[in-house]
Amino acid sequence: MISPFEVVLWAVLPYVVLAVFVGGTVWRYRYDKFGLTTRSSQLHESRLLRIGSPMFHYGLMFVVGGHVLGLVVPKGLTELFGITESNYHVVSLLFGTVAGCVALAGLLVLLYRRLRTHAVRRATSRSDPFTYTALTGTICLGLWTTVIDNGVRGPYDYRETIGPWFRDIFLLQPHPELMAHAPLDYKMHALLGLTLFALWPFGRLVHAFSAPLHYLFRPDVVYRSRTGDRVGTRRAPRGWQRL
């Protein structure tokens, strides 16, 4: 038996966050379509940006990939492919720690850059401090659960509790008792994650939806130089040409 407060946290709050996330994103696209950007500040400072931005984004991609594997993919499916719990634990501990540290280091570099450079600091919006706080806290708590709960204290199989709870939310069959019996740091990590998604449509994180992925599939752009009588890479032939 769980308390009504736990029911609100793990069976009601996720749907409220989903409604805010989807509704806020639609509203932002409709009324601020050209504001779906990070408000690039590369012209103000580029040295630290070249260091922090790749570290943060690539580290975060691996962190998100680890969450998809741990929360979305059922435990039985990985075991079907011969991945035992001990093997999964070792891989998640190793790669989760490395990816989390890289993402956190990149984020700290970007935050230091924002505080250090006056022009970049002036470009900070009112919602940014809340987003940065939630993002930093989420990554730090994720590292804590990975290193402490899965490393120092021994493995905690969250794929039997938190994973099913997460999937059941989208199946419209919430089971709050699964999260109610999870360790406290996992609960705090989940709550900060929900906070981050609630803030997502109203801050600069919404630029993830405007990533230029179509660049990967567009045709090549051909550039030709023009110097004197030379066009492209071939010297123009002498005489008349048949049309």
N, C-alpha and C positions, 0 to 999 in steps of 0.2 A: 504494500500500500504506500502510495506516495502522496505528498502534500499538494493542496491546490496550487500553491506557488510553483512547484515543480511542473505541474501540468501547464500552467500559463507560460513558463519559460520554454518548455521543450515541445509543446503541442500547439500553442497559440502564437507565440512570438515569431517562429519561423515563417508562418503565413503572413503575418503583418509585414515582416521584412521583405518577403517576396512581392507583396502588393506595392510597397514603397519603391522597391527596386525597379519593377516593371513599369509601374505608373510614372515614376520620376524620370525614367529613361525616355519614355514616350513623350512626356511633357517637355523634357530638355531638347529632344530632337525637333519637336514641333515649334518651339518658341526660341530656341537658341541653336539652330542647326549649325551655324558657322562658329559656335563657341565650343564645339566638341574638339578641343585641342589642349595641349599642355601649356599653351602660351610660351612658346620657345624663348629662352633667354640666352641662346648660344652666342649672340652678338655681344652680350655683356661679359661673359666669361666662358671659355671653352676648355681650358686645361683640365680643371677638375671634372667638368662635364664628360670629357672623353674617358676619364677613369671610372667615375661613379655610375654613369648611365648604363654602360654594357654590363658591369658587374650586377647591378640591381635587376635589370630586365632579364638577363640570362639566368641568374640565380632564381628569380621569381618564376620563370617558366618551368624550371625543374621542380621547384616547390609545388606549383600547381599540378604538374604531372604526377608527383608523388601522392598528392591528395586525391586525384582522380583514381589512381590505382588502388589506394587504400580504402576510399569511401564508396566509389561507384562500382568497382569490380568485386563481385562476391568472392569470399574466401574459397568456396568450393570450386570456382572456375580456375583459380591459380593452381589449386591442388590437382585439378584435372590435367593440367599441363606439366605436372611433376614438380612444382615448386612447393617445397615443404614449408611449414611455419618457421622453422629455424633458419632456412635459407632466406625467406622473405624478411625475417627480422634483421638479419645481418645486412642485407642490401638496403633496407629502409633506414637502418641506423647509420650506415656509412654515407650513402648518397643524400639522405635527408639532412644530416649534419653539415656536410660540405655545401649543399645548395643553400641551406638556411644561413650559414655563415657568410657566403658570398653575397647573397641578397641583402643581408643586414649590413655588411661592410659597405656595399654600394649605396644603400640608403643613407648611412651615416655620412658618407662623403658628399652626397647631394644635399643633405641638411646642413652640413658645415659650409658648403658652397653658398647656400641660400642665406645663411646668417652672416657670412664673411663678406659677401659682395653686396654693396649697397643697392645697386640697380636691380639685382636679382631679388633682394629682399623687398624692394618696393613693388615688385610684380606679384607678390604673394597675396592671394585673395583671402577673404575672411573665413572661408571654409577650410582653407589649407591646414591650419594648425590642428583642427579636429581630425582631418584625414591623416595627417602625418602621425599624430598620437595613436590613433587606432591601428595604423599600419605597422608602426614600430612595435607596439604592444603585442599585436598578433604574431609577428615574426619572432619576437623574443620568447613569448609563451610557447610557440611551436617548437623552437629550439630546446626550451626547457623540457617539454614533454618527450622530445626525441632523445635527448641526452640523458636526462634523469630517469624518467619512467621506463624508457626502453633500454637504457644503457646501465646506469648505476644501480637502480632498484630492481633490475630484471625486466624481461619483456612483459608488456601489457598488451594483450591481443584486442586492440580496439576494433578489429574487423568482426568481432562477435557482438559488439555493443553499439559503438558509435557509427560504424558503417551501416548496419541495418536500420538504425534510427534515421540516418540521413536519407537513405533510399526510400524508406517508408513515408517520409514527408512528401515526396513527389508522387507516391502512389496513393496519396490521400488516406493513408492508414497510419497515422502517427502513433508511436509507442514511446511516450515520454519516460516510462520506467527504465528503458535502456540507458538513457542519458542520466537519469536520476541516480543510478548506481555507479556511474563512471567516476574516476578520480577528479578531485577538485580542480587541478590545473587543466585538465581536458575541458571541463565545464567553462572555465574562464577563457580558454582559447576559443571555444565555440561561441561564447557570448561576444567576444571582441570581433570575431569573424562576422557575426551577424550585424554588429554595429558598423563594420566596414562596408558591408553590402548595402546597409541602409543609407550611408553617406555617399555611396558610389555615384549616383546620378547627379549630385549637386556639387561635386568638386572636380578636380582635374583628372581623377581616375577614369572619368567617363571617356577620355581620349582613347582608351583601349578599343572602343567600338569604331573608331575612325582610323585605325591602323591601316596603312596602304598595302593591304595584302594583295590587291589586284595588280600591283607592280610585278608580282611573281609570275603572272599569267599573261601580261600584255606583250605584244610583239616587240622585237628589238627596235630601237630607234637608231637609224643610220645617220651618222654625221660625216659630211664631206668638207674637206678644206678647200679653199679657193685662193690660190696665189698666182697672180699674173694670168697666164694662159693655161694654167693647169687646173683641172677640175677633178676632184676626187683623188684617187691614188694612181690613176693611169694618165700618161701624157696624151694630150689630144693629137690624133693623127693628122698628117698633112693632107691637103687637098679636100675634094668634095666627098661628102658622105651620102650614101643612098638612104633615103627616108622610107 
